[in-house]
């Protein structure tokens, strides 16, 4: 994505800067995700290496069958628990990544803050798709449109006004009069309203 491409589709310099800022934040998030996955992969490799070492130690010791069987069962239980914890952690991170992507697609202004108001227990992942998120996004869009980009804010209309500011009559004509008196002009406008 180049600056000229964005300018060609009609974006202003400020909008282009905002697009690049959002793009940079997204890229950094993906880099952080990759680093996190690499760290997890190293952790799993370390667990596998330790498991292999433990199993080899058992074979070499030649302890009695019952002792070996008990140690083997303990190790299997430990590794099963570690594997389940890791799978749960990976599933949670995947779910969070998918939620962030959907919030970005939905035009949420601040995904981090918006994520705090979501009930993540009602959101599930099935075949790589999120279930239950769209309903929460649409409910928040109806309830709090200011949380979304591009949502038009309701025009403020003051009591007994049209929201367009004071009606000062023909200001330019009044100002062109050499005998113009601002105090009198404002008093007249007050009487007319």
C-alpha positions, 0 to 999 in steps of 0.5 A: 500500500502506497501513499499515492494509491490512497491519495488517488482514491480521494483520501486526505493527508490526515486520513492517509496518516490515520490509515498508515497508523492503523496499518502499522498497529495491525502489522505490529500486532501480527509480528507480536503474534508470530513472536508469541507463537514462536515462543510457544513452539520453543516451549513445546519443543522443550517439553518434548525433549524433556519427555524423551530424556525422562523416558530414556532415563527410565529405560536405563535405570532398569528399576523394577517394573512397578516403579517404572510403571508408576513413573510412566503413569505420572509422566503421562498424566503430567504431559497430558495436563501440560498438553491440555493447558497449552491447547486451551491457551492456543485456542484462547489466543486464536479466539482473541485474534479472530475477535480482534479481526472481526472488530476491525472489520466491523469498524470498531474505534478501539478494539481493546476497549470494545473487547472488555465489554464483550461477553466472551463466554457467549462467543465460540469458534467453530470451523474457524468462524466466530459464533455469537460475536455478530449479535453482540457487535450489532447490539453495541452498534445500536446502543453506542454508535459512537464506538464505531468508525463512520457512524454519524453522530446525532445532531445536537438540537438545543431547546427552542433552537434549530441547532444552526446557531443564532439567527442574527438576521442579515448581519452583512447588511447591518455591518455595511451601514455606517451608523451600525450599533452592535448593541442595538442590533443584538437587542433587536435580534433578541426581540425578534426571537 
